[in-house]
């Protein structure tokens, strides 16, 4: 199904033919002020509605293509003026330039044709491939599903990463956050989850890069293509050099694509957002440019409302589920920062990355004591899983308490029981390290995917002191615990059973 939309996304943004086709259209108004990305427009007739997209066309001159500048209406200042945020650069825009109406809000492309492709916030392909065909265009401003349509079933979503599956199980159709400062491994962990989940799940994966580096987008596209999982994946990017308006809306565009696969095709969707803090940061820039009074630490006063409007659309319904994993940059590693606090409230699981563990070489650098999940209950995870997780947390917490005594007096001053507990805790820490598929070229180690059953079995055997006589290094950067003794894993057993006549 193809739908004609009266705006600029179905042609290149700087298209000469597009500029000419609108030359005869009656202007809606004229630009009266330009302050960075904020543009004031005096309207000749009735005011355009909030979120309506307007456009100004700049004459290229000297045979150059005309430039199209897209503006989104944010406020109606009085009976004749509207204030807009620019979705493209405002270079060359000046007072007195005519502004045209596109006839609708910002639209995003949806349909089977968007799979294996990479787009910007306007739906333009940025992977150097021809524009996809057979698309439908939908507004990026959509209401969240009603409470009657939401599913109440709780189900664990396996990632193949031992520490996450055992201690911080994710919810199918839920929202999980990866919290950490700069350089502790948020993007690497997110990329590994894409590799594991897209390669083993039947659903669709949508990666949304908000204010990230173009290098990361190119690397991710290449890695997913080499891994053979690009056919069920769509990428949407609002790069960090783009105006705050574009970065603020790219998350809504990705969500619109995810909602199509959930509601129309009734498929499970994995939505990965890197980085949700950049969405809040873009909103803060927009708010400051609009002249709103800032709230605590300079954030916008509407931060809670803007974040909720995005997060509440991520839901598990009767048609399908959108499972979201979001990287969250924590400024200066301060978890009391308003951006981190507001994001915490929307999540069913919080995965906290630790710079201290990264410094010790314990990758993934997840802090098992600060991370938590509402799925870690006997009713959802099961009695055995819950009991083991609690015992692991108790062992690691006790070891944390003993670290000061060990540093001052030495391990020999502990009781025999405490020495055994320290041995278990150190072996658990090393067992929870895991070589990733996405870091093979850097580490030289083959990536490992570990089932939940193998991970639980390994933890149980370590807690039972079965590996007390093995050096701690034997459990470092391995997959299943059976690799220590050369035993077959449950995955090996299942695969051999399936090939036996």
C-alpha positions, 0 to 999 in steps of 0.5 A, spaced: 500 500 500 502 506 497 500 513 500 501 520 498 504 524 503 504 532 501 511 533 504 518 532 503 520 525 505 519 522 499 524 526 495 531 528 497 531 534 502 535 538 497 532 536 491 531 541 485 525 538 482 522 538 489 523 546 490 520 547 483 514 543 484 512 548 490 514 554 487 507 556 485 504 554 492 501 560 496 506 561 502 503 560 509 507 566 512 514 569 512 520 568 517 520 574 522 526 571 527 531 566 527 535 564 533 539 558 532 534 552 531 528 556 533 524 560 527 519 565 528 514 565 523 508 570 521 502 567 518 497 570 513 491 566 515 489 561 520 495 558 525 497 551 523 496 546 528 502 544 533 506 539 530 505 541 523 511 541 519 512 547 515 518 548 510 522 554 507 526 553 500 532 557 499 535 559 492 541 555 491 543 560 485 549 559 480 546 552 478 546 549 485 540 545 488 535 549 492 535 547 499 529 545 503 529 547 511 523 543 515 520 547 521 516 543 526 511 548 530 511 548 537 507 553 540 502 558 537 505 565 540 499 569 538 494 570 533 499 571 527 505 568 530 508 561 531 514 559 534 518 553 530 524 548 531 528 547 525 529 539 523 534 541 519 540 546 519 538 553 518 544 556 515 542 561 510 535 562 513 533 569 514 527 574 515 522 575 510 523 568 506 517 565 505 514 559 509 510 553 505 505 548 509 506 541 508 499 539 510 501 534 516 506 532 521 513 529 521 512 522 517 516 516 518 516 510 513 513 503 515 512 497 511 516 490 509 520 495 505 524 498 511 527 492 513 535 491 512 535 499 511 538 505 514 534 511 515 534 518 517 529 522 521 525 524 515 525 517 512 531 518 507 535 512 506 542 513 508 545 506 506 547 509 499 541 504 496 535 506 492 529 508 496 525 502 498 518 501 494 511 499 497 511 504 503 506 507 507 507 514 511 505 515 518 505 520 523 511 520 528 506 522 533 501 517 536 498 515 542 500 509 546 496 503 546 490 503 551 490 499 558 485 494 555 490 492 549 496 491 554 498 484 555 499 482 563 503 476 561 510 476 564 515 472 560 523 472 561 527 474 554 533 470 554 539 474 551 545 468 552 549 473 556 550 469 563 550 475 568 544 478 565 540 472 564 541 469 571 541 476 576 538 481 571 533 477 567 529 481 562 522 481 560 519 480 554 515 486 552 518 490 557 524 496 558 531 495 560 536 500 561 543 500 560 546 505 565 553 507 565 558 513 564 562 514 558 567 508 556 564 502 560 561 498 554 554 500 553 554 500 546 558 493 546 553 490 550 547 493 546 551 490 539 552 483 543 544 483 544 543 485 537 547 479 535 544 474 540 537 476 539 536 477 532 540 471 530 536 466 534 529 470 535 523 470 529 522 477 530 524 484 528 530 488 530 530 496 530 536 500 532 535 507 534 541 511 534 540 518 538 545 523 538 551 518 536 557 518 532 556 516 525 562 511 526 558 507 530 552 507 525 557 505 520 560 499 524 554 496 526 551 496 519 557 492 517 557 488 523 550 486 522 551 485 515 557 480 516 553 476 521 547 475 516 542 478 521 541 485 517 535 482 513 530 482 519 533 489 522 532 496 521 536 502 523 534 509 524 539 515 526 539 522 528 547 523 528 550 528 534 552 533 529 544 534 527 540 539 530 536 538 536 530 538 533 532 532 529 535 528 535 529 529 539 524 526 533 528 520 531 526 516 537 519 517 535 520 515 528 523 509 530 517 507 535 512 508 529 516 503 525 516 498 531 509 499 532 507 497 525 511 491 525 507 489 532 500 492 530 500 490 523 504 484 522 503 482 529 510 480 530 515 481 536 520 487 536 526 488 539 527 496 539 534 498 541 536 505 543 543 508 544 542 513 547 536 515 551 540 520 555 541 524 548 534 524 547 533 528 554 539 532 552 536 534 545 529 536 549 533 540 554 536 544 548 530 545 544 527 547 551 532 552 552 532 555 545 524 556 546 526 560 552 523 556 557 525 556 565 530 550 566 528 546 572 533 542 576 541 542 574 538 545 567 534 540 565 527 542 561 521 543 566 517 538 561 522 532 561 518 527 565 512 528 560 517 528 554 520 521 556 513 518 558 510 520 551 516 516 548 516 510 553 509 509 554 508 507 547 513 501 548 508 496 550 506 488 550 499 488 547 495 482 544 498 483 537 505 483 539 510 485 544 516 491 543 521 489 547 526 495 548 533 495 551 536 502 552 543 505 553 543 511 558 549 515 559 549 517 566 553 524 567 559 523 571 557 517 574 552 520 578 545 516 579 542 521 582 542 526 576 535 527 574 535 524 567 537 517 570 532 518 575 526 519 571 529 513 566 529 508 572 522 509 573 520 507 566 524 500 566 522 493 568 530 491 569 536 496 570 543 494 568 548 498 571 555 498 568 561 499 573 567 503 571 571 499 577 569 492 574 571 494 567 578 496 570 579 489 573 578 486 566 571 483 568 567 484 562 561 485 561 562 490 566 555 489 570 555 491 577 551 485 580 549 488 586 546 495 583 543 491 577 536 489 578 530 486 575 522 485 577 522 479 573 527 476 578 521 473 583 519 465 584 513 466 580 516 468 574 523 466 574 522 459 577 523 457 584 530 454 583 532 460 579 530 465 584 534 461 590 540 461 586 540 468 584 539 470 591 544 466 594 549 469 588 547 476 591 548 474 598 555 471 596 558 477 592 555 482 597 558 478 603 565 478 599 564 486 598 564 487 605 570 483 607 574 486 601 576 492 606 579 486 611 582 483 606 586 489 604 588 491 611 589 484 614 590 479 608 586 473 607 589 469 612 586 472 618 579 470 615 575 464 618 575 458 614 568 459 612 569 466 610 575 464 606 571 459 602 566 464 601 571 469 598 573 463 593 566 462 591 565 469 590 571 470 586 570 464 581 563 467 580 565 473 578 570 470 573 565 465 571 560 471 569 565 474 564 564 472 557 567 473 550 563 477 545 561 475 538 562 483 537 569 483 540 572 477 537 577 482 532 579 485 538 580 480 544 582 474 539 577 470 543 571 466 539 564 469 542 560 464 546 552 464 547 550 461 553 543 458 555 540 460 561 540 452 564 547 452 562 548 458 566 544 456 572 548 449 572 555 453 572 553 457 578 550 452 582 556 447 581 561 453 583 556 455 590 557 447 591 565 448 591 565 443 586 571 447 582 575 449 589 581 446 587 581 449 580 585 456 579 580 462 578 583 463 571 580 457 569 573 460 569 575 467 566 572 468 559 569 461 558 562 460 556 558 454 559 562 451 566 563 444 562 568 448 558 573 447 565 572 440 565 571 438 557 564 436 558 558 437 553 554 442 554 546 442 554 546 445 547 551 440 545 546 435 547 540 438 544 544 439 537 546 431 537 539 429 539 536 432 534 541 429 529 541 422 531 536 418 527 
